[in-house]
Amino acid sequence: MQHEPQRAGTRVRRVLRGLRRLCHAAVAVGSLGVGVPVVVPNAGAQISPGPLSKVHASLEGPLSCTKCHGGGKESMTGRCVACHREIGWLMAQNRGIHARTNKADCSSCHPDHAGRDFELVKWPDGGAKQFDHAHAGWTLDGRHARLACEKCHTAELRVSPAAEMGPKRTTTSFVGLETTCASCHRDVHKGTLSRSCDKCHNTSAWSPAPTFDHAESRYPLTGRHVDLACVKCHVTTAGAEVKLALAAFKPLAHSDCVSCHRDPHAGRLTGKCSSCHVTSSFTSVGGRNFSHDRTRYPLLGRHAAVSCELCHVGYPTRIDRPPFATCTTCHLDYHHGQATIAGVAQDCRVCHSVSGFAPATFTIAQHARTRYPLVGLHTSVSCVKCHVRRVDGRGNTDILMRPVANRCESCHNQQAHGRQLVARGPGAACMTCHTPAGWKPSTFGVREHSTLRFALTGKHAVADCGSCHSANRRWLPPLPPTTSLGTARVAFKLDETTCEACHRDPHGGKYTSVKSPAPQGGGTCMTCHDTRAFHPSSVDPTAHSKFAFPLEGAHRAAPCVACHAAMTSSASLGASLRYAPAAAKPLTFTMPGATCASCHRSPHGTQFASRKDSGSCQSCHDLRAWAPATRFVHDANGGFTLGAAHARLACDRCHVNADKNGVRTWRGVPRNCEACHATGVKRS
């Protein structure tokens, strides 16, 4: 049904447009129908297209048309606003929906001549309940959005000047309301606070004041005050806790704590409470002006974190003045009088500070003046490691001040090496091999080891002691059984004095029976090696001369691997220790023979195979170098005597040809002159 007024208004507008055209035409021809005179606009009478609505009923009649309608196409807005002055005032103030619409003619939204019951208001959103209040310049939000229109649009709340400008109405009017809170709501603060309610409240809820920030007031809330309910401080003038809306907010005394709190000191202390106390807790002393440093006993170190009541008995209701001349006034003497210097008992502060009982402030330099100066790693040992806490038979606790320290065993494990050193007597003290600088490495070095059965030389001199003496030694046979290795798990006396006791034979036993001419002994590793390194071997050309193939000439400069090809895989032999991963094949240095052809390829092919010596390399070459062939005599062996000029030529000037394999031709070269020289021309 809400669309019926709109349809009626549309019909009315169509009728009005038709009548206007008809009247204009009549004025032009001077008559409206045959013999009917036409009243011109100046005459003040028109023909009504239909009855007016109830509110405009007083304007009914043909002589009243010009009260609303102008002549021709003149807009009705001016005449409407002249009657409805409240609308004109609102538009001038840029308020309300009429100030925001783009429609110039009032009749476009408020048509008439559609009957007495016709509603003149055309709602833009389909009806009053669907109307978006934002069109009127006042958006409804919060709890306002849930109110029915008639809850606000009442005669009592029409307090705007516009309410008195318009015609008196008996029906609901939507004009005349203000947008301030006080225009609709009662001021519960009775003028004591600002009339701008939105500084503290919003439309979502009145209480508690959601937009109020106490930090912006003259008394920002801190500490425990933040969690207090508002009515705990804002009470009525009678001092009773009542509804917050009726409480006293301003003015409220807050110059000092006593404005709200009782003085627990009953006036014994002077100054403001805030000099000593803070809002986080009354028992937390830390005011802006209070400082224990101003007293006879400034709080330093860990004393600054001690709660007041631990020293001030009866705090906070009573503040006493405890004695503080010595530490033992408050603290127990854990040393029970043992802390003396030159027989005089000392106060705790001589060795300790207020930063903490431990560690003591007794320095290394001070310790140096005692019977046991601290050196080495002892300087970094915590005091309690030596000065231990002990409890006597009566349950009293103290700190051992003067521990026995005449021998290492007084503090350290006596079973580090079991009973292995007992046979050596008192001389086998820890200091024989160790110092306070550290248990490892031992000070028993190469020089000391040389006094034993097995002197350390070569790589043995730089090997870690544990690689031979430790129970966890790698790739070596297990240690021989002893009475006890001790907690250090080290064996001192070893029976392994030969190479093969610790190292495996990489030659597969081939050389164990060979008698070596070397002075180190025969048939042992030392025949070819020493302790400096397994590689390279100590065999040199001189030592090689004792073998089946003496090294002469260029052979002396040749690397071993040039002849002993098996040495190229020596890197895969692995570690030399007995139980280390071994190579697949032993290194035996087997040679195929002792002739040149055993190792070298003949560059001459078979050219000299028919000779008596079958082309032996030694016929022409010696061991110093392959070229030149120092043993070849051309006159005796070549069958071609070289004259003076030929003797000066290089061999390849005559022996120039080579076969497909690059083998130079030495035999079968033509011997007549014409083969090499052109007649009368010297060969170049």
C-alpha positions in Angstrom: 0.0 0.0 0.0 3.0 2.3 0.5 3.1 2.7 -3.4 -0.4 4.1 -3.7 0.5 7.7 -2.8 3.3 7.6 -5.4 0.9 6.4 -8.1 -1.7 9.0 -7.2 1.0 11.7 -7.3 2.1 10.6 -10.7 -1.5 10.8 -11.9 -1.9 14.3 -10.4 1.3 15.5 -12.1 0.1 14.2 -15.5 -3.3 16.0 -15.0 -1.6 19.3 -14.0 0.7 19.2 -17.0 -2.4 18.7 -19.3 -4.3 21.5 -17.7 -1.3 23.9 -18.0 -1.1 23.2 -21.7 -4.8 23.6 -22.1 -4.8 27.0 -20.2 -1.9 28.2 -22.2 -3.6 27.4 -25.4 -6.8 29.1 -24.3 -5.0 32.2 -23.5 -3.4 32.2 -26.9 -6.7 31.9 -28.8 -8.8 34.0 -26.4 -11.4 31.3 -25.6 -11.8 27.8 -24.0 -14.4 26.2 -26.2 -17.1 27.9 -28.3 -18.7 30.9 -26.7 -16.9 30.3 -23.3 -14.8 33.3 -22.2 -11.3 32.5 -20.7 -10.1 34.2 -17.5 -6.6 35.3 -18.0 -4.0 34.7 -15.2 -4.3 38.2 -14.0 -7.9 37.5 -13.2 -6.8 35.2 -10.3 -9.0 32.2 -11.0 -8.2 28.8 -12.5 -9.9 25.4 -12.9 -8.9 23.0 -10.1 -7.7 19.5 -11.3 -8.9 17.8 -8.1 -9.5 18.3 -4.3 -6.5 19.2 -2.1 -5.3 17.2 0.8 -6.5 17.9 4.4 -3.6 20.1 5.3 -4.1 22.3 2.2 -8.0 22.2 2.4 -8.0 25.9 3.4 -6.5 26.7 -0.1 -9.4 25.1 -1.9 -11.2 27.2 -4.5 -10.6 28.6 -7.9 -9.5 32.0 -6.5 -6.7 30.5 -4.3 -4.7 28.8 -7.0 -2.1 31.6 -7.2 -1.3 31.2 -3.6 0.7 28.1 -4.6 1.0 28.3 -8.4 2.8 31.0 -10.4 2.2 31.9 -14.0 3.5 29.8 -16.8 6.4 27.5 -15.8 7.3 29.4 -12.7 8.4 27.1 -9.8 6.1 26.6 -6.8 9.1 26.4 -4.4 9.1 30.1 -3.6 5.4 30.1 -2.6 5.8 26.9 -0.6 8.7 28.2 1.4 6.9 31.4 2.0 4.2 29.4 3.8 6.5 26.7 5.3 9.0 29.1 6.8 10.6 26.3 8.9 11.7 24.6 5.7 13.3 27.8 4.3 15.1 28.4 7.7 16.5 24.8 7.7 17.7 25.2 4.1 19.4 28.5 5.0 21.1 26.7 7.9 22.1 23.8 5.6 20.2 21.4 7.8 17.7 18.7 7.2 16.9 16.7 4.1 15.6 19.7 2.1 19.1 21.3 2.3 20.6 18.1 0.7 18.2 17.4 -2.1 18.8 18.4 -5.7 15.1 18.8 -6.5 14.3 22.5 -7.2 10.5 22.2 -7.3 8.7 21.2 -4.1 5.9 19.6 -6.2 8.3 17.0 -7.4 8.2 15.4 -4.0 5.0 16.8 -2.5 2.2 16.7 -5.2 -1.4 17.5 -4.3 -4.9 17.6 -5.8 -5.2 13.8 -5.2 -7.9 13.9 -2.6 -8.3 14.7 1.1 -6.6 11.6 2.3 -3.5 11.9 0.1 -0.2 11.9 1.9 2.0 14.8 0.7 5.3 13.3 1.8 7.1 11.1 -0.7 9.7 9.1 1.3 12.8 8.5 -0.8 13.4 5.0 0.6 9.9 3.7 0.3 8.4 4.7 3.7 9.1 6.3 7.1 10.4 3.1 8.7 12.8 2.5 5.7 14.0 6.1 5.6 17.8 6.4 5.9 18.3 9.1 8.5 21.6 10.0 7.0 19.6 11.9 4.3 18.6 14.4 7.0 22.2 15.0 8.0 21.9 13.0 11.3 23.0 9.4 11.0 21.4 7.1 13.5 23.9 4.7 15.2 24.3 2.9 18.5 21.1 2.7 20.5 19.5 5.5 18.4 19.4 3.1 15.4 17.0 0.8 17.3 14.5 3.4 18.3 11.1 3.8 16.6 10.6 7.2 14.9 7.8 8.3 17.3 10.2 7.9 20.3 12.1 11.0 19.2 9.8 12.9 16.9 7.4 14.1 19.6 5.9 17.5 20.3 7.9 17.7 23.6 11.3 17.3 21.8 10.6 19.9 19.1 12.8 22.6 20.6 14.4 23.9 17.4 13.5 27.5 16.2 12.1 25.8 13.2 9.3 24.3 15.3 7.7 27.7 15.9 8.0 28.9 12.2 5.8 26.4 10.6 2.0 26.0 10.8 0.5 24.4 13.8 0.1 20.7 13.3 -2.1 18.1 14.9 -0.2 15.2 13.3 3.4 14.0 13.7 6.0 16.4 12.5 9.5 15.4 11.6 10.8 19.0 11.7 12.0 20.8 14.9 14.4 18.4 16.6 18.0 19.4 17.5 21.1 17.2 17.4 22.5 18.0 20.8 22.3 15.4 23.6 20.7 17.9 26.0 17.8 18.6 23.6 16.5 15.1 24.2 18.3 13.9 27.4 18.4 15.3 31.0 21.8 16.5 32.2 22.4 14.2 35.2 25.6 16.1 36.1 23.5 19.2 36.7 25.8 21.5 34.8 29.0 20.6 36.7 30.6 19.2 33.5 30.8 20.2 29.9 27.6 20.2 27.9 29.4 18.3 25.1 28.3 14.9 26.2 30.2 13.2 23.4 33.5 14.0 25.2 32.7 11.1 27.5 29.7 9.2 26.0 28.6 7.9 22.7 25.4 6.4 21.4 26.3 2.8 22.1 26.0 3.1 25.9 25.8 5.8 28.5 27.7 4.1 31.3 30.5 3.6 31.7 31.6 6.7 29.8 33.3 4.9 26.8 35.1 7.9 25.3 36.4 9.4 28.5 40.2 9.2 29.1 41.3 10.0 32.6 44.8 10.6 31.3 43.5 13.9 29.7 42.2 15.1 33.0 44.1 17.0 35.7 44.6 13.7 37.6 45.8 10.8 35.3 45.2 7.4 36.8 48.2 5.2 37.5 49.0 2.1 39.5 46.1 0.6 41.6 44.0 3.6 40.8 43.5 2.3 37.2 41.5 -0.7 38.4 39.2 1.2 40.9 35.5 1.6 40.1 34.6 5.2 39.4 32.2 5.4 42.4 35.1 4.6 44.8 36.4 8.1 44.3 33.4 10.0 42.7 30.9 9.9 45.5 28.0 12.2 46.4 28.6 15.2 48.5 27.3 13.2 51.4 30.2 10.7 50.9 28.0 7.8 50.0 28.6 5.4 47.0 25.6 5.8 44.7 24.8 5.5 41.1 27.6 6.9 39.0 25.2 9.2 37.1 24.6 11.1 40.4 28.2 11.1 41.6 30.4 14.2 42.0 32.9 14.4 39.2 34.1 17.9 39.5 35.6 19.4 41.5 37.3 16.6 43.4 40.2 17.1 45.8 43.4 15.3 44.7 46.3 17.5 45.9 47.7 14.7 48.1 46.9 11.1 49.0 45.3 12.2 52.3 42.5 13.7 50.3 41.2 10.1 50.0 43.4 7.9 52.2 44.0 7.7 55.9 47.5 8.6 57.1 48.9 5.3 58.6 51.8 7.2 60.2 49.5 9.4 62.2 51.4 12.5 61.4 54.8 11.2 62.5 56.4 11.7 59.1 56.4 15.0 57.2 55.9 15.8 53.6 53.5 14.5 51.0 52.7 10.8 50.8 54.0 10.7 47.2 57.5 11.5 48.6 57.8 7.9 49.7 54.9 6.0 48.2 53.7 5.2 44.7 50.2 4.3 43.4 51.2 0.7 42.4 51.2 -0.3 46.1 51.4 1.4 49.4 54.0 -0.9 50.6 56.2 -0.2 47.6 58.4 2.8 48.6 59.7 4.7 45.6 58.3 8.1 45.5 59.6 10.9 43.4 61.5 12.6 46.2 62.3 9.7 48.5 65.8 8.2 48.3 67.5 5.9 50.8 70.7 7.5 49.7 69.9 10.5 51.8 69.8 8.4 54.9 72.8 7.2 56.9 72.6 3.8 55.1 72.3 4.1 51.3 70.9 1.0 49.7 73.4 -0.6 47.3 73.7 -3.8 45.4 71.3 -6.5 46.5 70.1 -4.4 49.4 68.3 -2.2 46.9 66.0 -5.1 46.1 65.3 -6.2 49.7 61.7 -5.5 50.9 61.4 -2.8 53.5 59.8 -5.0 56.1 62.9 -7.3 56.2 64.9 -4.5 57.9 62.2 -2.2 59.3 60.2 -4.3 61.7 56.5 -3.3 61.8 56.6 -1.7 58.4 54.6 0.1 57.0 52.6 1.1 60.1 55.8 1.6 62.1 59.2 2.6 60.8 62.1 1.7 63.2 65.8 2.5 62.8 67.7 -0.8 62.7 71.5 -0.9 63.5 73.9 -1.4 60.6 77.4 -0.9 61.9 78.5 -4.4 60.8 77.2 -7.0 58.4 76.7 -9.5 61.2 74.1 -7.2 62.6 71.7 -8.7 60.0 73.6 -11.6 58.5 75.0 -14.8 60.1 78.7 -15.4 60.2 79.1 -18.5 58.1 82.8 -18.7 59.0 82.2 -18.8 62.8 85.2 -16.5 63.5 87.6 -18.2 61.1 87.8 -15.2 58.9 90.9 -13.6 60.4 93.9 -11.7 59.1 97.0 -11.8 61.4 94.7 -13.3 64.0 92.2 -10.4 63.9 88.6 -11.2 63.0 87.4 -9.3 59.9 84.0 -8.0 59.0 82.3 -9.6 56.0 82.9 -6.6 53.8 86.6 -7.4 53.6 85.9 -10.3 51.3 82.3 -9.7 50.2 80.2 -6.9 48.8 76.6 -5.9 48.8 76.3 -7.1 45.2 76.2 -10.7 46.5 77.8 -13.0 49.0 79.3 -15.0 46.2 81.7 -14.8 44.6 84.0 -13.3 47.3 85.9 -10.1 46.5 89.1 -11.7 47.9 91.4 -11.3 44.9 94.1 -13.5 43.4 96.7 -10.9 44.6 95.4 -11.2 48.1 95.5 -15.0 47.9 99.1 -14.8 46.8 99.9 -13.6 50.4 98.5 -16.7 51.9 100.2 -20.1 52.4 98.8 -21.2 49.0 99.2 -18.7 46.1 96.8 -19.4 43.2 98.5 -20.0 39.8 97.5 -21.5 36.5 94.0 -22.9 36.3 93.6 -22.5 40.1 93.0 -18.8 39.5 89.7 -19.6 37.6 88.4 -22.1 40.1 85.3 -21.1 42.0 86.0 -20.4 45.7 83.5 -23.0 46.8 85.4 -25.7 45.0 88.0 -25.6 47.7 86.3 -23.7 50.5 83.4 -26.0 50.8 80.3 -25.7 53.0 80.2 -28.2 55.8 77.7 -29.0 58.6 78.9 -30.0 62.1 77.2 -32.5 64.4 74.9 -29.9 65.8 73.6 -28.8 62.4 75.6 -25.6 62.2 76.8 -24.7 58.8 80.1 -23.0 58.0 82.6 -22.5 55.2 86.0 -24.3 55.4 88.5 -21.4 55.3 91.9 -23.2 55.4 91.7 -26.5 53.5 94.7 -28.8 53.4 96.7 -28.1 50.2 100.2 -29.5 50.7 99.9 -32.1 47.9 97.8 -32.3 44.7 96.1 -35.4 46.0 94.7 -33.3 48.8 92.1 -32.0 46.4 92.4 -34.1 43.2 91.6 -37.8 42.5 94.3 -40.0 43.8 93.3 -42.8 41.5 94.0 -41.0 38.2 96.7 -43.6 37.3 95.7 -46.4 39.6 98.8 -48.0 41.2 101.0 -47.8 38.1 103.3 -45.2 39.7 103.5 -46.7 43.2 106.7 -48.6 42.5 108.4 -45.2 41.6 108.1 -44.1 45.2 107.4 -40.6 46.6 109.2 -39.0 43.6 106.3 -39.9 41.4 104.2 -36.8 42.5 101.7 -35.2 40.1 104.0 -32.2 39.6 106.5 -34.6 37.8 104.3 -34.5 34.7 101.7 -31.9 35.4 101.4 -28.2 36.4 98.5 -26.0 37.6 98.4 -24.6 34.1 96.4 -27.6 33.1 96.2 -31.4 33.4 96.8 -31.7 29.7 99.2 -31.7 28.0 101.6 -33.5 30.2 104.9 -31.9 30.9 106.6 -35.3 30.4 108.1 -34.5 27.0 110.6 -35.8 24.4 113.6 -35.1 26.6 112.1 -37.0 29.5 111.0 -39.8 27.3 114.6 -40.3 26.0 115.6 -41.5 29.5 113.3 -44.5 29.0 113.6 -47.6 26.8 112.0 -45.9 23.8 113.4 -42.6 22.8 111.0 -40.4 20.7 112.4 -39.4 17.4 110.9 -38.2 14.1 107.1 -38.3 14.0 107.1 -40.1 17.3 108.3 -36.9 18.9 105.2 -34.9 17.8 102.6 -37.7 18.3 100.0 -37.2 21.0 100.7 -39.2 24.1 97.3 -40.7 24.0 97.9 -42.2 20.6 100.1 -44.8 22.2 99.3 -44.7 26.0 95.5 -44.2 26.0 93.1 -47.0 26.5 91.2 -45.6 23.5 94.1 -45.5 21.2 93.1 -46.1 17.6 94.1 -48.9 15.2 96.6 -50.4 17.8 96.5 -53.6 19.7 94.7 -53.4 23.1 96.8 -52.3 26.0 98.5 -55.1 28.1 96.7 -55.9 31.3 97.8 -54.0 34.4 96.6 -53.7 38.0 94.6 -50.6 37.2 94.7 -47.9 34.5 93.0 -45.4 36.9 90.4 -42.9 36.0 92.7 -41.3 33.4 92.7 -44.6 31.4 96.4 -44.3 30.6 99.0 -47.1 30.5 102.6 -46.0 31.2 104.7 -49.1 30.7 104.4 -50.5 27.1 106.3 -53.5 25.6 105.9 -52.2 22.1 109.4 -51.1 21.1 109.7 -52.4 17.5 108.1 -51.0 14.3 106.1 -54.1 13.7 104.6 -54.0 17.2 102.5 -51.0 16.1 102.8 -50.8 12.4 101.8 -53.3 9.7 104.1 -54.5 6.9 102.9 -52.9 3.7 105.2 -55.1 1.7 103.6 -58.4 2.6 106.6 -59.8 4.4 108.8 -59.8 1.3 111.7 -58.0 2.9 111.7 -59.3 6.5 114.4 -61.8 5.7 116.6 -59.5 3.7 119.9 -58.6 5.3 120.4 -54.9 4.9 123.9 -53.4 4.6 122.6 -50.3 6.4 123.9 -49.7 9.9 120.4 -49.6 11.4 120.1 -53.4 11.2 119.1 -56.1 8.8 115.8 -57.1 7.5 113.8 -54.5 9.5 111.7 -51.5 8.5 114.6 -49.3 9.4 116.5 -50.7 6.4 114.6 -48.4 4.1 112.7 -46.1 6.4 113.2 -43.9 9.5 110.9 -42.3 12.0 110.7 -39.0 10.2 108.1 -40.3 7.7 107.2 -43.5 5.9 107.2 -41.6 2.6 109.7 -41.0 1.0 111.9 -44.0 1.7 115.4 -43.4 3.0 116.8 -45.6 0.2 119.0 -43.4 -2.0 121.2 -44.2 -5.1 124.0 -45.3 -2.9 121.8 -47.7 -0.9 120.3 -48.9 -4.2 123.7 -50.0 -5.4 123.5 -52.8 -2.8 120.4 -54.2 -4.5 120.3 -56.2 -7.8 120.0 -53.1 -9.9 122.5 -50.3 -9.1 121.4 -46.8 -10.1 123.8 -45.2 -12.6 123.7 -42.3 -15.0 120.3 -40.8 -15.6 118.8 -43.6 -13.5 120.1 -41.8 -10.4 117.9 -38.8 -11.0 114.8 -40.8 -12.0 112.0 -40.8 -9.3 111.3 -44.2 -7.7 107.8 -44.3 -9.2 109.2 -44.1 -12.7 110.4 -47.7 -12.3 108.3 -49.0 -9.4 104.9 -48.3 -10.9 103.1 -49.9 -8.0 104.0 -46.9 -5.9 101.4 -44.8 -7.8 98.8 -46.6 -5.7 100.7 -46.2 -2.4 98.2 -43.5 -1.4 95.6 -46.2 -1.0 97.7 -48.1 1.4 95.9 -46.3 4.3 97.4 -45.6 7.7 100.4 -47.7 8.6 99.1 -48.8 12.1 98.4 -52.5 12.5 94.7 -52.4 12.5 94.1 -49.6 10.1 92.3 -50.3 6.8 95.0 -51.9 4.5 95.4 -51.7 0.7 94.2 -54.6 -1.5 97.7 -55.6 -2.6 101.1 -55.2 -0.8 103.8 -53.0 -2.3 106.5 -55.5 -3.3 108.6 -53.4 -5.9 108.7 -56.4 -8.3 110.6 -55.5 -11.5 110.1 -57.3 -14.9 113.8 -57.5 -15.7 117.1 -55.7 -15.8 117.5 -54.8 -19.5 116.7 -51.6 -21.3 113.8 -53.2 -23.1 112.3 -54.2 -19.8 111.4 -50.5 -19.2 112.1 -48.6 -22.4 110.5 -48.9 -25.9 113.0 -49.0 -28.8 112.6 -46.0 -31.0 114.4 -47.8 -33.9 112.0 -50.6 -34.4 113.7 -53.7 -35.8 116.4 -52.0 -37.9 119.2 -53.4 -35.8 117.8 -56.8 -35.0 120.2 -58.6 -37.5 123.3 -57.3 -35.7 125.3 -59.7 -33.7 124.3 -58.0 -30.4 120.6 -58.1 -31.6 120.5 -54.3 -31.5 121.4 -54.0 -27.9 120.9 -50.4 -26.6 124.2 -50.4 -24.9 126.0 -50.7 -28.3 125.2 -47.1 -29.1 123.9 -45.5 -25.8 125.1 -45.3 -22.2 123.2 -44.5 -19.0 124.0 -40.9 -18.9 121.5 -39.9 -21.6 119.8 -41.4 -24.6 121.0 -38.7 -27.0 123.6 -38.3 -28.4 124.5 -42.0 -28.9 127.9 -41.7 -27.4 129.0 -45.3 -28.0 128.2 -45.4 -31.7 131.3 -45.1 -34.0 130.2 -44.4 -37.6 133.4 -45.5 -39.2 133.4 -48.9 -37.4 129.7 -49.7 -37.2 128.1 -47.7 -40.0 130.1 -49.0 -42.9 130.3 -45.4 -44.1 133.4 -43.5 -43.1 132.6 -39.8 -42.3 135.0 -37.3 -43.8 135.8 -34.0 -42.2 132.8 -32.3 -43.7 130.4 -35.1 -43.0 131.5 -35.4 -39.4 130.3 -31.9 -38.8 126.7 -32.6 -39.9 123.9 -33.5 -37.6 122.7 -37.0 -38.0 119.2 -36.0 -39.2 120.8 -34.2 -42.2 121.4 -37.6 -43.8 118.9 -39.8 -41.9 115.9 -37.8 -42.9 113.3 -40.4 -43.7 110.8 -41.8 -41.2 108.2 -44.6 -41.7 104.5 -44.2 -40.9 105.1 -44.8 -37.2 107.7 -42.0 -37.1 110.7 -44.4 -36.8 113.7 -42.7 -38.3 115.6 -44.7 -41.0 119.2 -45.4 -39.9 120.1 -48.3 -42.1 119.8 -48.5 -45.9 120.7 -44.8 -46.6 122.3 -44.4 -50.1 126.0 -44.0 -50.0 126.8 -42.5 -53.4 127.2 -38.8 -53.6 124.6 -38.2 -56.3 121.9 -39.6 -53.9 122.3 -36.6 -51.7 124.1 -34.0 -53.8 123.1 -32.5 -57.1 125.9 -32.3 -59.7 128.0 -29.2 -59.0 125.6 -28.0 -56.3 126.2 -28.3 -52.6 123.2 -29.7 -50.8 121.7 -27.2 -48.4 
